[in-house]
């Protein structure tokens, strides 16, 4: 969960989360991230940070290229969860570990 990622990251473990979203309303999407509470006093945006939010029209491959450049994390060390099979196939070509989540990211998949 995002709360677990936040806890592990703040305790020094080299783990982080990011957002790759093809949204028509990037400002609204960012506002939602600030409002989704994942633990007391911690929002989803606190976990992913503004710097690791790629929210704009365009391909998921472009989102991941930007995230890779910002974080220096190799694609083979990244995971991607999405409900759209096209996005999964597209991002998988980069070498990212992809997980199709037609019913959302469940605890079992995560």
C-alpha positions in Angstrom: 0.0 0.0 0.0 1.0 3.6 -0.3 1.2 3.9 3.4 3.7 1.0 3.5 5.8 2.5 0.8 5.9 5.8 2.6 6.9 4.2 5.9 9.6 2.1 4.3 10.9 5.0 2.3 11.1 7.4 5.3 12.9 4.7 7.3 15.7 4.7 4.7 14.7 1.8 2.4 15.4 2.6 -1.3 11.8 2.3 -2.4 9.5 4.9 -4.0 6.2 5.4 -5.8 5.3 7.5 -8.8 2.3 8.3 -10.8 2.0 8.0 -14.6 -1.4 9.3 -15.7 -2.8 10.3 -19.1 -5.3 12.8 -17.7 -7.2 15.5 -19.4 -7.2 17.4 -16.1 -3.7 17.3 -14.5 -4.4 20.0 -11.9 -7.5 18.1 -10.8 -5.6 14.8 -10.7 -2.9 16.4 -8.5 -5.6 17.8 -6.2 -7.1 14.3 -5.8 -3.6 12.9 -4.9 -3.4 15.6 -2.2 -6.9 14.6 -0.9 -6.5 10.8 -0.8 -5.4 10.0 2.7 -3.3 6.8 2.9 -2.4 7.0 6.6 -3.2 9.6 9.3 -1.7 12.9 8.1 -0.2 11.3 5.0 -1.7 11.9 1.5 -1.0 9.9 -1.7 0.9 13.0 -2.9 3.1 12.9 0.2 4.1 9.4 -1.0 4.7 10.1 -4.7 5.8 13.7 -4.4 5.2 16.3 -7.1 8.5 15.4 -8.7 7.4 11.9 -9.4 4.1 12.8 -10.9 3.9 12.5 -14.7 0.3 13.6 -15.4 -0.4 14.8 -18.9 -1.7 13.6 -22.2 0.7 11.3 -24.0 1.9 7.8 -23.9 2.8 5.9 -20.8 6.2 5.2 -22.4 6.8 9.0 -22.3 5.7 9.1 -18.7 8.1 6.3 -17.8 11.0 7.9 -19.8 10.5 11.1 -17.8 10.4 9.2 -14.5 13.5 7.2 -15.4 15.4 10.4 -16.2 14.3 12.0 -12.9 15.0 9.0 -10.7 17.8 7.2 -12.5 16.1 4.0 -11.7 16.5 1.5 -14.5 13.3 0.3 -16.2 14.0 -3.3 -15.0 13.7 -2.1 -11.4 10.3 -0.5 -11.9 6.8 -1.9 -11.6 3.7 -0.7 -13.3 0.1 -1.4 -12.4 -2.7 -0.5 -14.9 -6.2 -1.7 -15.8 -5.6 -1.1 -19.5 -4.0 -4.0 -21.4 -2.7 -1.7 -24.1 -0.8 0.3 -21.5 0.6 -2.9 -20.0 1.9 -4.1 -23.4 3.3 -0.7 -24.3 5.2 -0.1 -21.1 6.4 -3.8 -21.0 8.5 -3.1 -24.1 10.7 -0.9 -21.9 11.5 -3.8 -19.6 9.3 -2.5 -16.8 7.6 -5.3 -14.7 3.9 -4.8 -15.6 0.8 -6.0 -13.8 -2.6 -5.9 -15.3 -5.2 -4.9 -12.7 -8.7 -5.0 -14.2 -10.2 -4.7 -10.8 -7.8 -2.2 -9.3 -4.6 -2.7 -7.4 -5.6 -5.2 -4.7 -3.5 -6.2 -1.8 -3.0 -9.6 -3.4 -1.5 -8.1 -6.6 0.5 -5.5 -4.7 
